[in-house]
Amino acid sequence: MKKIVAILVVFLFASAINAQQIGMYSHYFYKPMVYNPAFTGTSDATNVMFVSRAQWSDFKGAPQLNIATFDGSLMSKKVGLGVMLMSDRKGITNRIGGEVFYSYRLNINDDMHLQFGVSAGIVDHQIDYSKALVETANDPTLFTDSQRKTVFNGNAGLAFVWKDLEFGVAVPQVVGNRVNYVDTSNVRGYYTQARHYMGSLKYKFYINKEKGLSITPLALVRFVPNTPFQYDGNVNFEWQDKFWIGATYKSGYAVGANVGFCIHKQLFVGYSYDFIIGDIGEYSGMAHELMMNYKFGKNKKAEVVEAPKDDGAYTKRMDSLKMELDASQAKLKELSDKVDQLSKQGSVPPSENKNSQVKDSSAIKRVEDGVLIITNQKSEFKDEDGYLPPKGYYVVIGTYFYRDLAEAETKRFREKGYQTSDWVYSGPKNFNYIFMFKCVTKEEALEKLKIANQAGVKDAWLQELID
């Protein structure tokens, strides 16, 4: 009889925490990869994040969750890679594990794409019966030692992104392994990795794009078979990448508040606090979470050439470059107007024909219907990660000698709503090319060029990259 009672105790305890096998985590709005591997490497930078969460501090054996993640992107942001280390302690149970994450981005068009993600790793499950509160501690039929088992774990996710809308679905613990425990006296118990079904929906509303002010609501739902349905509602007010403040409602559990800010350039800190609601709130104690994140790469200024501070050389150089750029664009406009004029007169010289080609160094320049198209080998260019950009047509809206200025201009166009804006670096020219759109066909690029012109960019041209 006592063996049966012991087995029931283990079984009921495992069932009671079934819906909480995936550690509760408040900063999912900042790093959704933890719940959904499809969001791996979606940031503009490589990130290292640490999270420590303490929950129900007034209870003995209160839940304690610690997470460390590392993720970034490759192949022009098409592939995301990451790793996560995790420690999740609840009562007499403790889980320690590690996972490897992979995501792939499938572009539908310039504003829409799908992201697929999977993760795989191992989790060590431990139950320490010495921490259990029992009426008869010396009952020989109870577990008397610590039990631990290591099992495989896998997660899968999918995300749909359209401009500032993000929708994701994920299945953590998709394998659903069963962890069996048995002691020397053949007392048995088990723990099941229950499949979780999760969904998220987020949309960013811009209050002022120029100043980077926005409000982002986010809904998160969780479902585990044979357990109550759970949902979270979160809304954040953000100022660029420097500050955020928000509030969260967690169904039947708590109302939360969170705040975060950039401490120094690429180091970010966030804090959240849960106000426990319901009957348990009076006894549960504190529930709060601390997050730290460091960004590599995108905001790095190591490649910026610093000018002397005492002679104004930097300003003079920038003025000189601007004059050169303005002169070059003026000549381009003059050539385009001349070609159009001669074409109307029917006396276009062969060298200035609308479909003529002029080879300048490794580049081939031509003017078609008043649009300048320059063709180069893609091997002469590289993206921000040092990889060759894909071939195609790029709607170029400007060039800069200094990388930080190119990044700033790219960010400005993104904040204006042109999220596909980016830049590539030309080694032979030693210039950074800012483009608003990247297209597969010339016809599509010509249509996108009209959008650039409507945005106030009068001297945009098409840069064709070939193998």
Steps between C-alpha positions, in 0.01 A plus 500: 500500500777740592670434165178590321473823699860590413439438134183713508686784670766505227239471226278777637798731550613447142147560373459816704805662342425373150394842376811657650762266355606783270637760738295820530695781337399870486746636241362295211416829325876570486624149411215278366757241390479341848142388428511488119820397313370665180605837649867396527740759360231750396670798663731733306788391726652198668366483856600350833221504759475397867173468692442421866146461631388440860137410569290447817789592728303431823464130418767245573643365175358793304550490120833641378571532127837594348558531124804586285463539121724582205362555149576675172440481124692383193458509121344847480269427794349191335640260760489545876711298745492499878558310822327507837600376845225463759453421870143468628440404865157437652461339842670162503552503121783659306556512124835592343542495125643642182363540147621597154266719291462536122267720295456564128339803339295463181430835334160536336554861393674810632251543786405142581685183599467168680741368763541134588683391813601189693710436806644184652692420814507305823335559837611346828199440728574460870269434796650546846272319745699626798329837447149354511278568804354164614323380814725195550845576366643156586234301314712243309250487212561863406775611265806556714749629248528756223380386159622648172448424134633669185276503193487657153291812449380664179294806409350625173358834393368707211469878464334726244626860473332773297650846548449570875269201560639177647302179549659185640404148602724253682496154657753476785588147617365366172652153563300445821748267672409308815756502779478193727635480856554187714690449825674196650178376658320515164286804585415658165389841372520692176510849354368582152630781279159625395462666160420869529315690228580870491402791278599866491379810317682835501460827314702822530309829471719803431409817687784695341732314261751780477552497878467122528195508730274194481248288691513121460219273626576128524276203578636159604290185550602165649314171492590162649248214467300432818605831660338847511551729200744785573554835330707815549435851376793740479538859377828693479581862433840529328738781413737384224732233646572702813203462735177306550230475764201269501232302680388136487197301605553128563170313513401393849844574636638853500511853368855597407706809423828515310759762416824491302765731366836514325777549755789561262481468119439125465420387857130476589337426836137412568304437819149366555291460814183295539222603740343164587119501490245257645498320833864396473619860469494556876743216564716471189753779552702660219512396136745697288746462213828662394624499138833610353581500128814598309497565125799430278571604145223725372571795726871442513704814424840339475515559126423871524797718411535765770630839391724725708304709746705818475520589131150431363633248246199272541254779415710616204521144367123453531434831322739396223332162460158661491615739226641208301179304542285797398720563193482133398122491536469827304704352214282191506187711478653706215589183308150360548336823378733515203419144397127570522537818292707334228264207493205730429697665218582159353874567504629299790869415449575128533702565815204677667217282374242415764604138482871568454761354732811680619763302684667691782761291676318183608158667480267516200280810495193549284200728490162349421193725480679767699607260777866434572582131544849399613607136483777355719619161611348421839847385613593870520245555778433363847220546754527606863599146606779479240312265264433543129157653441256310275486590134218719375403866463549744788320838512792714621407827673844622605865422573718580800871469565455446876314193619336664802338762277370227270352318801340820628343576161376141469340524843335830405330342197389201707342731754317668213337162428734353237603192697686340206759779499856376556854551372786314333868588480695530173866411542631645170307826548553509879144626542192377686194474272163562668207333327128521566392182320658178375328339199544189288391648167567831329128560447433468873796731577366767265167494685678529834704789362177695464432450872848635578431805284168556679688487830704800390809318365548662159840358410444131568638246254505122450806301599502156336716230661583194293701181553 
